[in-house]
Amino acid sequence: MITLFVITVGLLALFVYALATLSGMTPKRLYPLLRIKQADGRLTPLVIGMSLRRTARRPTTWCQCHP
């Protein structure tokens, strides 16, 4: 009986500690790794992606590849 009480109190203490830790957290702002600082001080993320025109011109069927 005492073993069950000790386990219950231990789990309850861990749960209360976890809630206290989560409630003390503050929201943080995430910054992209690649960013450019503008002249006015703003940070702009540098995003490199594929050109949509290049993917649109790619043949999608065998007939377009081999005339």
All heavy atoms as TSV, in Angstrom:
chain	resi	resn	atom	element	x	y	z
A	1	MET	N	N	0.828	-1.200	0.000
A	1	MET	CA	C	0.000	0.000	0.000
A	1	MET	C	C	0.871	1.264	0.000
A	1	MET	O	O	0.561	2.218	-0.691
A	1	MET	CB	C	-0.927	-0.053	1.217
A	1	MET	CG	C	-1.928	1.048	1.229
A	1	MET	SD	S	-3.084	0.784	-0.098
A	1	MET	CE	C	-4.342	1.861	0.342
A	2	ILE	N	N	1.944	1.231	0.815
A	2	ILE	CA	C	2.830	2.395	0.876
A	2	ILE	C	C	3.569	2.558	-0.444
A	2	ILE	O	O	3.795	3.681	-0.899
A	2	ILE	CB	C	3.807	2.246	2.069
A	2	ILE	CG1	C	3.037	2.453	3.354
A	2	ILE	CG2	C	4.967	3.196	1.949
A	2	ILE	CD1	C	3.851	2.638	4.573
A	3	THR	N	N	3.919	1.457	-1.111
A	3	THR	CA	C	4.614	1.525	-2.396
A	3	THR	C	C	3.753	2.230	-3.435
A	3	THR	O	O	4.242	3.073	-4.187
A	3	THR	CB	C	4.966	0.108	-2.877
A	3	THR	OG1	O	5.687	-0.565	-1.866
A	3	THR	CG2	C	5.791	0.168	-4.138
A	4	LEU	N	N	2.475	1.896	-3.477
A	4	LEU	CA	C	1.557	2.544	-4.416
A	4	LEU	C	C	1.436	4.029	-4.110
A	4	LEU	O	O	1.411	4.860	-5.025
A	4	LEU	CB	C	0.183	1.867	-4.339
A	4	LEU	CG	C	-0.882	2.389	-5.301
A	4	LEU	CD1	C	-0.422	2.181	-6.745
A	4	LEU	CD2	C	-2.197	1.712	-5.056
A	5	PHE	N	N	1.411	4.392	-2.839
A	5	PHE	CA	C	1.333	5.793	-2.436
A	5	PHE	C	C	2.597	6.543	-2.867
A	5	PHE	O	O	2.511	7.653	-3.389
A	5	PHE	CB	C	1.133	5.889	-0.914
A	5	PHE	CG	C	1.077	7.297	-0.404
A	5	PHE	CD1	C	-0.033	8.089	-0.644
A	5	PHE	CD2	C	2.144	7.842	0.291
A	5	PHE	CE1	C	-0.079	9.393	-0.190
A	5	PHE	CE2	C	2.110	9.134	0.754
A	5	PHE	CZ	C	0.996	9.924	0.514
A	6	VAL	N	N	3.763	5.957	-2.685
A	6	VAL	CA	C	5.032	6.601	-3.060
A	6	VAL	C	C	5.102	6.800	-4.576
A	6	VAL	O	O	5.517	7.856	-5.060
A	6	VAL	CB	C	6.230	5.769	-2.543
A	6	VAL	CG1	C	7.542	6.282	-3.127
A	6	VAL	CG2	C	6.274	5.789	-1.024
A	7	ILE	N	N	4.677	5.794	-5.336
A	7	ILE	CA	C	4.675	5.903	-6.798
A	7	ILE	C	C	3.720	6.999	-7.244
A	7	ILE	O	O	4.045	7.818	-8.119
A	7	ILE	CB	C	4.324	4.545	-7.429
A	7	ILE	CG1	C	5.465	3.553	-7.194
A	7	ILE	CG2	C	4.072	4.704	-8.926
A	7	ILE	CD1	C	5.145	2.140	-7.626
A	8	THR	N	N	2.547	7.052	-6.654
A	8	THR	CA	C	1.551	8.065	-7.021
A	8	THR	C	C	2.054	9.466	-6.703
A	8	THR	O	O	1.930	10.388	-7.519
A	8	THR	CB	C	0.222	7.799	-6.287
A	8	THR	OG1	O	-0.212	6.477	-6.571
A	8	THR	CG2	C	-0.838	8.780	-6.706
A	9	VAL	N	N	2.646	9.647	-5.543
A	9	VAL	CA	C	3.166	10.962	-5.159
A	9	VAL	C	C	4.330	11.358	-6.079
A	9	VAL	O	O	4.437	12.517	-6.498
A	9	VAL	CB	C	3.598	10.957	-3.669
A	9	VAL	CG1	C	4.388	12.215	-3.328
A	9	VAL	CG2	C	2.378	10.848	-2.779
A	10	GLY	N	N	5.176	10.406	-6.442
A	10	GLY	CA	C	6.285	10.691	-7.346
A	10	GLY	C	C	5.809	11.119	-8.716
A	10	GLY	O	O	6.322	12.081	-9.307
A	11	LEU	N	N	4.830	10.404	-9.263
A	11	LEU	CA	C	4.282	10.768	-10.572
A	11	LEU	C	C	3.566	12.113	-10.528
A	11	LEU	O	O	3.656	12.906	-11.472
A	11	LEU	CB	C	3.332	9.673	-11.063
A	11	LEU	CG	C	4.006	8.368	-11.493
A	11	LEU	CD1	C	2.943	7.334	-11.859
A	11	LEU	CD2	C	4.939	8.598	-12.665
A	12	LEU	N	N	2.865	12.376	-9.448
A	12	LEU	CA	C	2.182	13.657	-9.294
A	12	LEU	C	C	3.192	14.796	-9.211
A	12	LEU	O	O	2.993	15.861	-9.822
A	12	LEU	CB	C	1.288	13.630	-8.053
A	12	LEU	CG	C	0.413	14.853	-7.830
A	12	LEU	CD1	C	-0.573	15.012	-8.989
A	12	LEU	CD2	C	-0.329	14.742	-6.517
A	13	ALA	N	N	4.295	14.570	-8.499
A	13	ALA	CA	C	5.331	15.600	-8.400
A	13	ALA	C	C	5.953	15.867	-9.771
A	13	ALA	O	O	6.205	17.028	-10.124
A	13	ALA	CB	C	6.393	15.174	-7.399
A	14	LEU	N	N	6.218	14.817	-10.541
A	14	LEU	CA	C	6.761	15.003	-11.890
A	14	LEU	C	C	5.783	15.766	-12.782
A	14	LEU	O	O	6.180	16.625	-13.576
A	14	LEU	CB	C	7.085	13.655	-12.520
A	14	LEU	CG	C	8.337	12.960	-11.992
A	14	LEU	CD1	C	8.451	11.563	-12.589
A	14	LEU	CD2	C	9.560	13.775	-12.328
A	15	PHE	N	N	4.492	15.454	-12.673
A	15	PHE	CA	C	3.479	16.129	-13.473
A	15	PHE	C	C	3.397	17.609	-13.117
A	15	PHE	O	O	3.340	18.472	-13.997
A	15	PHE	CB	C	2.121	15.433	-13.269
A	15	PHE	CG	C	1.025	16.001	-14.107
A	15	PHE	CD1	C	1.013	15.811	-15.476
A	15	PHE	CD2	C	0.002	16.740	-13.527
A	15	PHE	CE1	C	0.004	16.338	-16.259
A	15	PHE	CE2	C	-1.005	17.268	-14.302
A	15	PHE	CZ	C	-1.007	17.070	-15.667
A	16	VAL	N	N	3.420	17.928	-11.824
A	16	VAL	CA	C	3.371	19.327	-11.390
A	16	VAL	C	C	4.623	20.069	-11.842
A	16	VAL	O	O	4.556	21.213	-12.299
A	16	VAL	CB	C	3.197	19.400	-9.858
A	16	VAL	CG1	C	3.401	20.813	-9.329
A	16	VAL	CG2	C	1.821	18.891	-9.463
A	17	TYR	N	N	5.781	19.417	-11.770
A	17	TYR	CA	C	7.028	20.035	-12.231
A	17	TYR	C	C	6.982	20.309	-13.731
A	17	TYR	O	O	7.403	21.372	-14.189
A	17	TYR	CB	C	8.206	19.117	-11.888
A	17	TYR	CG	C	9.535	19.635	-12.380
A	17	TYR	CD1	C	10.154	20.708	-11.758
A	17	TYR	CD2	C	10.156	19.057	-13.476
A	17	TYR	CE1	C	11.364	21.198	-12.204
A	17	TYR	CE2	C	11.371	19.536	-13.942
A	17	TYR	CZ	C	11.970	20.602	-13.300
A	17	TYR	OH	O	13.157	21.084	-13.762
A	18	ALA	N	N	6.448	19.363	-14.501
A	18	ALA	CA	C	6.340	19.553	-15.945
A	18	ALA	C	C	5.409	20.718	-16.276
A	18	ALA	O	O	5.703	21.535	-17.153
A	18	ALA	CB	C	5.857	18.269	-16.608
A	19	LEU	N	N	4.283	20.806	-15.593
A	19	LEU	CA	C	3.356	21.922	-15.836
A	19	LEU	C	C	3.980	23.260	-15.460
A	19	LEU	O	O	3.801	24.255	-16.165
A	19	LEU	CB	C	2.058	21.705	-15.057
A	19	LEU	CG	C	1.104	20.665	-15.627
A	19	LEU	CD1	C	-0.141	20.552	-14.744
A	19	LEU	CD2	C	0.708	21.011	-17.037
A	20	ALA	N	N	4.720	23.302	-14.363
A	20	ALA	CA	C	5.374	24.548	-13.951
A	20	ALA	C	C	6.434	24.960	-14.971
A	20	ALA	O	O	6.588	26.141	-15.275
A	20	ALA	CB	C	5.998	24.381	-12.571
A	21	THR	N	N	7.145	23.992	-15.516
A	21	THR	CA	C	8.162	24.292	-16.524
A	21	THR	C	C	7.515	24.827	-17.794
A	21	THR	O	O	7.967	25.820	-18.376
A	21	THR	CB	C	8.981	23.029	-16.846
A	21	THR	OG1	O	9.576	22.552	-15.644
A	21	THR	CG2	C	10.059	23.319	-17.860
A	22	LEU	N	N	6.434	24.178	-18.238
A	22	LEU	CA	C	5.762	24.626	-19.457
A	22	LEU	C	C	5.115	25.991	-19.291
A	22	LEU	O	O	5.100	26.795	-20.223
A	22	LEU	CB	C	4.711	23.594	-19.879
A	22	LEU	CG	C	5.268	22.286	-20.434
A	22	LEU	CD1	C	4.131	21.316	-20.686
A	22	LEU	CD2	C	6.059	22.536	-21.692
A	23	SER	N	N	4.575	26.282	-18.122
A	23	SER	CA	C	3.923	27.579	-17.924
A	23	SER	C	C	4.943	28.704	-17.850
A	23	SER	O	O	4.618	29.856	-18.125
A	23	SER	CB	C	3.066	27.555	-16.663
A	23	SER	OG	O	3.889	27.433	-15.517
A	24	GLY	N	N	6.196	28.390	-17.498
A	24	GLY	CA	C	7.226	29.419	-17.420
A	24	GLY	C	C	7.899	29.708	-18.743
A	24	GLY	O	O	8.706	30.632	-18.835
A	25	MET	N	N	7.574	28.950	-19.769
A	25	MET	CA	C	8.210	29.162	-21.068
A	25	MET	C	C	7.642	30.406	-21.744
A	25	MET	O	O	6.463	30.704	-21.618
A	25	MET	CB	C	7.993	27.948	-21.977
A	25	MET	CG	C	8.713	26.712	-21.511
A	25	MET	SD	S	8.371	25.282	-22.536
A	25	MET	CE	C	9.181	25.745	-24.030
A	26	THR	N	N	8.491	31.115	-22.448
A	26	THR	CA	C	8.048	32.292	-23.186
A	26	THR	C	C	8.137	31.999	-24.679
A	26	THR	O	O	9.000	31.237	-25.114
A	26	THR	CB	C	8.936	33.512	-22.862
A	26	THR	OG1	O	10.284	33.190	-23.177
A	26	THR	CG2	C	8.839	33.891	-21.399
A	27	PRO	N	N	7.253	32.575	-25.479
A	27	PRO	CA	C	7.326	32.344	-26.922
A	27	PRO	C	C	8.595	32.970	-27.490
A	27	PRO	O	O	8.981	34.080	-27.118
A	27	PRO	CB	C	6.071	33.011	-27.471
A	27	PRO	CG	C	5.616	33.949	-26.416
A	27	PRO	CD	C	6.139	33.434	-25.113
A	28	LYS	N	N	9.226	32.258	-28.389
A	28	LYS	CA	C	10.448	32.745	-28.999
A	28	LYS	C	C	10.226	32.933	-30.490
A	28	LYS	O	O	9.435	32.252	-31.102
A	28	LYS	CB	C	11.585	31.762	-28.770
A	28	LYS	CG	C	11.927	31.620	-27.305
A	28	LYS	CD	C	13.171	30.831	-27.113
A	28	LYS	CE	C	13.592	30.659	-25.675
A	28	LYS	NZ	N	12.794	31.149	-24.643
A	29	ARG	N	N	10.944	33.875	-31.048
A	29	ARG	CA	C	10.833	34.135	-32.476
A	29	ARG	C	C	11.937	33.364	-33.186
A	29	ARG	O	O	13.100	33.429	-32.800
A	29	ARG	CB	C	11.004	35.633	-32.722
A	29	ARG	CG	C	10.588	36.016	-34.077
A	29	ARG	CD	C	10.421	37.483	-34.190
A	29	ARG	NE	N	10.218	37.745	-35.599
A	29	ARG	CZ	C	10.281	38.902	-36.146
A	29	ARG	NH1	N	10.534	39.942	-35.425
A	29	ARG	NH2	N	10.091	39.037	-37.422
A	30	LEU	N	N	11.556	32.623	-34.205
A	30	LEU	CA	C	12.528	31.855	-34.963
A	30	LEU	C	C	12.987	32.657	-36.176
A	30	LEU	O	O	12.172	33.240	-36.897
A	30	LEU	CB	C	11.920	30.529	-35.421
A	30	LEU	CG	C	11.504	29.574	-34.318
A	30	LEU	CD1	C	10.851	28.344	-34.911
A	30	LEU	CD2	C	12.699	29.178	-33.489
A	31	TYR	N	N	14.266	32.678	-36.391
A	31	TYR	CA	C	14.828	33.383	-37.530
A	31	TYR	C	C	15.343	32.363	-38.544
A	31	TYR	O	O	15.920	31.350	-38.161
A	31	TYR	CB	C	15.985	34.285	-37.095
A	31	TYR	CG	C	15.550	35.467	-36.277
A	31	TYR	CD1	C	15.676	35.466	-34.908
A	31	TYR	CD2	C	15.010	36.585	-36.895
A	31	TYR	CE1	C	15.278	36.557	-34.158
A	31	TYR	CE2	C	14.606	37.682	-36.162
A	31	TYR	CZ	C	14.747	37.657	-34.784
A	31	TYR	OH	O	14.343	38.734	-34.066
A	32	PRO	N	N	15.173	32.634	-39.819
A	32	PRO	CA	C	15.752	31.730	-40.822
A	32	PRO	C	C	17.274	31.831	-40.802
A	32	PRO	O	O	17.838	32.850	-40.412
A	32	PRO	CB	C	15.174	32.253	-42.144
A	32	PRO	CG	C	14.817	33.668	-41.869
A	32	PRO	CD	C	14.448	33.748	-40.419
A	33	LEU	N	N	17.932	30.755	-41.211
A	33	LEU	CA	C	19.393	30.756	-41.212
A	33	LEU	C	C	19.952	31.738	-42.229
A	33	LEU	O	O	20.925	32.434	-41.973
A	33	LEU	CB	C	19.910	29.348	-41.507
A	33	LEU	CG	C	19.682	28.333	-40.397
A	33	LEU	CD1	C	20.167	26.969	-40.850
A	33	LEU	CD2	C	20.391	28.752	-39.135
A	34	LEU	N	N	19.340	31.775	-43.403
A	34	LEU	CA	C	19.795	32.689	-44.454
A	34	LEU	C	C	18.858	33.883	-44.506
A	34	LEU	O	O	17.694	33.759	-44.847
A	34	LEU	CB	C	19.820	31.972	-45.810
A	34	LEU	CG	C	20.724	30.749	-45.888
A	34	LEU	CD1	C	20.533	30.049	-47.218
A	34	LEU	CD2	C	22.162	31.161	-45.707
A	35	ARG	N	N	19.365	35.049	-44.153
A	35	ARG	CA	C	18.526	36.241	-44.156
A	35	ARG	C	C	19.365	37.435	-44.583
A	35	ARG	O	O	20.580	37.449	-44.447
A	35	ARG	CB	C	17.897	36.476	-42.796
A	35	ARG	CG	C	18.892	36.588	-41.667
A	35	ARG	CD	C	18.190	36.628	-40.318
A	35	ARG	NE	N	19.132	36.737	-39.238
A	35	ARG	CZ	C	19.622	35.732	-38.563
A	35	ARG	NH1	N	19.236	34.520	-38.854
A	35	ARG	NH2	N	20.480	35.917	-37.597
A	36	ILE	N	N	18.681	38.437	-45.096
A	36	ILE	CA	C	19.322	39.659	-45.577
A	36	ILE	C	C	18.772	40.820	-44.754
A	36	ILE	O	O	17.562	40.930	-44.562
A	36	ILE	CB	C	19.024	39.882	-47.070
A	36	ILE	CG1	C	19.548	38.705	-47.887
A	36	ILE	CG2	C	19.621	41.182	-47.551
A	36	ILE	CD1	C	19.112	38.746	-49.332
A	37	LYS	N	N	19.655	41.665	-44.279
A	37	LYS	CA	C	19.223	42.837	-43.533
A	37	LYS	C	C	19.001	43.985	-44.509
A	37	LYS	O	O	19.907	44.380	-45.250
A	37	LYS	CB	C	20.267	43.214	-42.489
A	37	LYS	CG	C	19.780	44.245	-41.515
A	37	LYS	CD	C	20.741	44.384	-40.350
A	37	LYS	CE	C	20.107	45.247	-39.289
A	37	LYS	NZ	N	20.961	45.351	-38.115
A	38	GLN	N	N	17.787	44.499	-44.530
A	38	GLN	CA	C	17.430	45.595	-45.425
A	38	GLN	C	C	18.016	46.908	-44.906
A	38	GLN	O	O	18.485	46.997	-43.770
A	38	GLN	CB	C	15.909	45.713	-45.542
A	38	GLN	CG	C	15.224	44.469	-46.047
A	38	GLN	CD	C	15.547	44.184	-47.504
A	38	GLN	OE1	O	15.810	45.097	-48.278
A	38	GLN	NE2	N	15.535	42.921	-47.865
A	39	ALA	N	N	17.966	47.955	-45.723
A	39	ALA	CA	C	18.501	49.260	-45.341
A	39	ALA	C	C	17.727	49.854	-44.163
A	39	ALA	O	O	18.293	50.581	-43.346
A	39	ALA	CB	C	18.457	50.209	-46.531
A	40	ASP	N	N	16.431	49.542	-44.067
A	40	ASP	CA	C	15.630	50.088	-42.972
A	40	ASP	C	C	15.702	49.234	-41.702
A	40	ASP	O	O	15.024	49.515	-40.723
A	40	ASP	CB	C	14.177	50.267	-43.410
A	40	ASP	CG	C	13.529	48.960	-43.842
A	40	ASP	OD1	O	14.222	47.922	-43.847
A	40	ASP	OD2	O	12.340	48.989	-44.176
A	41	GLY	N	N	16.515	48.169	-41.701
A	41	GLY	CA	C	16.705	47.360	-40.501
A	41	GLY	C	C	15.887	46.086	-40.452
A	41	GLY	O	O	16.047	45.287	-39.538
A	42	ARG	N	N	14.988	45.898	-41.405
A	42	ARG	CA	C	14.174	44.681	-41.428
A	42	ARG	C	C	14.999	43.498	-41.898
A	42	ARG	O	O	15.900	43.637	-42.714
A	42	ARG	CB	C	12.971	44.844	-42.359
A	42	ARG	CG	C	11.931	45.814	-41.860
A	42	ARG	CD	C	10.736	45.892	-42.793
A	42	ARG	NE	N	11.171	46.356	-44.117
A	42	ARG	CZ	C	10.829	45.759	-45.258
A	42	ARG	NH1	N	10.056	44.712	-45.267
A	42	ARG	NH2	N	11.267	46.236	-46.411
A	43	LEU	N	N	14.674	42.307	-41.389
A	43	LEU	CA	C	15.317	41.083	-41.837
A	43	LEU	C	C	14.398	40.371	-42.815
A	43	LEU	O	O	13.218	40.155	-42.529
A	43	LEU	CB	C	15.617	40.162	-40.655
A	43	LEU	CG	C	16.692	40.647	-39.698
A	43	LEU	CD1	C	16.802	39.698	-38.520
A	43	LEU	CD2	C	18.015	40.770	-40.392
A	44	THR	N	N	14.917	40.022	-43.978
A	44	THR	CA	C	14.156	39.332	-45.003
A	44	THR	C	C	14.776	37.965	-45.230
A	44	THR	O	O	15.986	37.870	-45.452
A	44	THR	CB	C	14.183	40.132	-46.325
A	44	THR	OG1	O	13.725	41.443	-46.071
A	44	THR	CG2	C	13.298	39.477	-47.370
A	45	PRO	N	N	13.976	36.882	-45.137
A	45	PRO	CA	C	14.559	35.559	-45.371
A	45	PRO	C	C	14.961	35.393	-46.829
A	45	PRO	O	O	14.302	35.884	-47.739
A	45	PRO	CB	C	13.432	34.593	-45.002
A	45	PRO	CG	C	12.191	35.389	-45.073
A	45	PRO	CD	C	12.564	36.807	-44.803
A	46	LEU	N	N	16.083	34.714	-47.041
A	46	LEU	CA	C	16.574	34.427	-48.374
A	46	LEU	C	C	16.080	33.038	-48.749
A	46	LEU	O	O	16.494	32.043	-48.163
A	46	LEU	CB	C	18.099	34.486	-48.413
A	46	LEU	CG	C	18.754	34.183	-49.734
A	46	LEU	CD1	C	18.391	35.257	-50.753
A	46	LEU	CD2	C	20.251	34.109	-49.573
A	47	VAL	N	N	15.162	32.981	-49.690
A	47	VAL	CA	C	14.566	31.715	-50.093
A	47	VAL	C	C	15.023	31.416	-51.508
A	47	VAL	O	O	14.852	32.225	-52.415
A	47	VAL	CB	C	13.018	31.775	-50.035
A	47	VAL	CG1	C	12.419	30.461	-50.480
A	47	VAL	CG2	C	12.566	32.133	-48.647
A	48	ILE	N	N	15.601	30.236	-51.679
A	48	ILE	CA	C	16.065	29.811	-52.996
A	48	ILE	C	C	15.200	28.631	-53.413
A	48	ILE	O	O	15.129	27.627	-52.710
A	48	ILE	CB	C	17.544	29.403	-52.967
A	48	ILE	CG1	C	18.390	30.583	-52.500
A	48	ILE	CG2	C	17.992	28.903	-54.314
A	48	ILE	CD1	C	19.818	30.228	-52.233
A	49	GLY	N	N	14.525	28.764	-54.531
A	49	GLY	CA	C	13.657	27.690	-54.999
A	49	GLY	C	C	13.783	27.508	-56.488
A	49	GLY	O	O	14.430	28.299	-57.180
A	50	MET	N	N	13.139	26.460	-56.974
A	50	MET	CA	C	13.167	26.209	-58.416
A	50	MET	C	C	12.248	27.188	-59.125
A	50	MET	O	O	11.211	27.574	-58.608
A	50	MET	CB	C	12.696	24.787	-58.717
A	50	MET	CG	C	13.689	23.733	-58.316
A	50	MET	SD	S	13.096	22.065	-58.620
A	50	MET	CE	C	12.445	22.163	-60.242
A	51	SER	N	N	12.634	27.575	-60.296
A	51	SER	CA	C	11.811	28.458	-61.098
A	51	SER	C	C	10.588	27.686	-61.588
A	51	SER	O	O	10.694	26.541	-62.029
A	51	SER	CB	C	12.609	28.984	-62.287
A	51	SER	OG	O	11.763	29.655	-63.173
A	52	LEU	N	N	9.435	28.300	-61.520
A	52	LEU	CA	C	8.214	27.629	-61.979
A	52	LEU	C	C	8.226	27.434	-63.490
A	52	LEU	O	O	7.710	26.458	-63.998
A	52	LEU	CB	C	6.984	28.429	-61.560
A	52	LEU	CG	C	6.696	28.427	-60.064
A	52	LEU	CD1	C	5.489	29.314	-59.774
A	52	LEU	CD2	C	6.441	27.024	-59.562
A	53	ARG	N	N	8.840	28.387	-64.207
A	53	ARG	CA	C	8.899	28.232	-65.658
A	53	ARG	C	C	9.750	27.030	-66.049
A	53	ARG	O	O	9.447	26.324	-66.982
A	53	ARG	CB	C	9.463	29.495	-66.294
A	53	ARG	CG	C	8.415	30.584	-66.417
A	53	ARG	CD	C	8.965	31.736	-67.188
A	53	ARG	NE	N	9.519	32.665	-66.205
A	53	ARG	CZ	C	10.396	33.611	-66.474
A	53	ARG	NH1	N	10.846	33.766	-67.676
A	53	ARG	NH2	N	10.825	34.411	-65.540
A	54	ARG	N	N	10.827	26.793	-65.330
A	54	ARG	CA	C	11.687	25.667	-65.659
A	54	ARG	C	C	10.949	24.342	-65.439
A	54	ARG	O	O	11.047	23.428	-66.225
A	54	ARG	CB	C	12.947	25.699	-64.796
A	54	ARG	CG	C	13.960	24.667	-65.250
A	54	ARG	CD	C	15.195	24.637	-64.390
A	54	ARG	NE	N	15.655	25.971	-64.038
A	54	ARG	CZ	C	16.433	26.228	-62.998
A	54	ARG	NH1	N	16.829	25.260	-62.208
A	54	ARG	NH2	N	16.811	27.459	-62.735
A	55	THR	N	N	10.174	24.238	-64.380
A	55	THR	CA	C	9.444	22.991	-64.133
A	55	THR	C	C	8.271	22.847	-65.092
A	55	THR	O	O	7.895	21.737	-65.439
A	55	THR	CB	C	8.935	22.942	-62.687
A	55	THR	OG1	O	8.110	24.070	-62.442
A	55	THR	CG2	C	10.089	22.900	-61.705
A	56	ALA	N	N	7.696	23.965	-65.546
A	56	ALA	CA	C	6.559	23.881	-66.460
A	56	ALA	C	C	7.006	23.453	-67.858
A	56	ALA	O	O	6.256	22.827	-68.590
A	56	ALA	CB	C	5.836	25.221	-66.534
A	57	ARG	N	N	8.236	23.798	-68.248
A	57	ARG	CA	C	8.717	23.437	-69.573
A	57	ARG	C	C	9.194	21.991	-69.661
A	57	ARG	O	O	9.412	21.488	-70.736
A	57	ARG	CB	C	9.868	24.361	-69.981
A	57	ARG	CG	C	9.388	25.688	-70.505
A	57	ARG	CD	C	10.539	26.478	-71.040
A	57	ARG	NE	N	11.129	27.186	-69.901
A	57	ARG	CZ	C	12.393	27.533	-69.810
A	57	ARG	NH1	N	13.234	27.259	-70.763
A	57	ARG	NH2	N	12.852	28.160	-68.765
A	58	ARG	N	N	9.377	21.352	-68.525
A	58	ARG	CA	C	9.876	19.987	-68.542
A	58	ARG	C	C	8.816	19.062	-69.143
A	58	ARG	O	O	7.645	19.135	-68.783
A	58	ARG	CB	C	10.190	19.537	-67.119
A	58	ARG	CG	C	10.864	18.210	-67.087
A	58	ARG	CD	C	11.290	17.781	-65.731
A	58	ARG	NE	N	10.895	18.696	-64.682
A	58	ARG	CZ	C	10.948	18.416	-63.408
A	58	ARG	NH1	N	11.379	17.249	-63.023
A	58	ARG	NH2	N	10.581	19.275	-62.506
A	59	PRO	N	N	9.196	18.193	-70.080
A	59	PRO	CA	C	8.212	17.281	-70.673
A	59	PRO	C	C	7.681	16.298	-69.644
A	59	PRO	O	O	8.426	15.839	-68.769
A	59	PRO	CB	C	8.990	16.566	-71.757
A	59	PRO	CG	C	10.424	16.799	-71.466
A	59	PRO	CD	C	10.524	18.041	-70.651
A	60	THR	N	N	6.410	16.019	-69.739
A	60	THR	CA	C	5.787	15.150	-68.754
A	60	THR	C	C	5.406	13.788	-69.310
A	60	THR	O	O	5.162	12.881	-68.559
A	60	THR	CB	C	4.516	15.816	-68.195
A	60	THR	OG1	O	3.666	16.151	-69.289
A	60	THR	CG2	C	4.863	17.081	-67.437
A	61	THR	N	N	5.353	13.660	-70.637
A	61	THR	CA	C	4.991	12.363	-71.224
A	61	THR	C	C	6.098	11.909	-72.175
A	61	THR	O	O	6.938	12.697	-72.603
A	61	THR	CB	C	3.669	12.439	-72.009
A	61	THR	OG1	O	3.838	13.358	-73.076
A	61	THR	CG2	C	2.526	12.891	-71.114
A	62	TRP	N	N	6.090	10.653	-72.523
A	62	TRP	CA	C	7.095	10.090	-73.410
A	62	TRP	C	C	7.001	10.716	-74.803
A	62	TRP	O	O	7.998	10.956	-75.441
A	62	TRP	CB	C	6.896	8.586	-73.499
A	62	TRP	CG	C	8.020	7.928	-74.235
A	62	TRP	CD1	C	9.226	7.593	-73.733
A	62	TRP	CD2	C	8.035	7.550	-75.618
A	62	TRP	NE1	N	10.002	7.019	-74.690
A	62	TRP	CE2	C	9.296	6.977	-75.867
A	62	TRP	CE3	C	7.125	7.645	-76.656
A	62	TRP	CZ2	C	9.660	6.499	-77.122
A	62	TRP	CZ3	C	7.484	7.158	-77.893
A	62	TRP	CH2	C	8.742	6.589	-78.117
A	63	CYS	N	N	5.792	11.050	-75.236
A	63	CYS	CA	C	5.615	11.624	-76.558
A	63	CYS	C	C	6.251	13.000	-76.666
A	63	CYS	O	O	6.765	13.366	-77.715
A	63	CYS	CB	C	4.123	11.733	-76.897
A	63	CYS	SG	S	3.302	10.149	-77.001
A	64	GLN	N	N	6.249	13.776	-75.610
A	64	GLN	CA	C	6.877	15.088	-75.641
A	64	GLN	C	C	8.400	14.977	-75.612
A	64	GLN	O	O	9.091	15.845	-76.115
A	64	GLN	CB	C	6.391	15.918	-74.454
A	64	GLN	CG	C	4.935	16.305	-74.566
A	64	GLN	CD	C	4.447	17.017	-73.304
A	64	GLN	OE1	O	5.076	16.914	-72.273
A	64	GLN	NE2	N	3.324	17.698	-73.424
A	65	CYS	N	N	8.923	13.910	-75.060
A	65	CYS	CA	C	10.379	13.732	-75.005
A	65	CYS	C	C	10.930	13.289	-76.358
A	65	CYS	O	O	11.983	13.738	-76.771
A	65	CYS	CB	C	10.735	12.655	-73.985
A	65	CYS	SG	S	10.405	13.128	-72.293
A	66	HIS	N	N	10.230	12.396	-77.010
A	66	HIS	CA	C	10.726	11.795	-78.262
A	66	HIS	C	C	9.745	12.094	-79.392
A	66	HIS	O	O	8.703	11.480	-79.490
A	66	HIS	CB	C	10.868	10.270	-78.117
A	66	HIS	CG	C	11.769	9.915	-76.987
A	66	HIS	ND1	N	13.127	10.008	-77.073
A	66	HIS	CD2	C	11.493	9.479	-75.741
A	66	HIS	CE1	C	13.661	9.627	-75.932
A	66	HIS	NE2	N	12.698	9.307	-75.096
A	67	PRO	N	N	10.097	13.044	-80.269
A	67	PRO	CA	C	9.156	13.395	-81.361
A	67	PRO	C	C	9.056	12.288	-82.404
A	67	PRO	O	O	9.880	11.499	-82.593
A	67	PRO	CB	C	9.760	14.653	-81.963
A	67	PRO	CG	C	11.149	14.743	-81.466
A	67	PRO	CD	C	11.267	13.872	-80.261
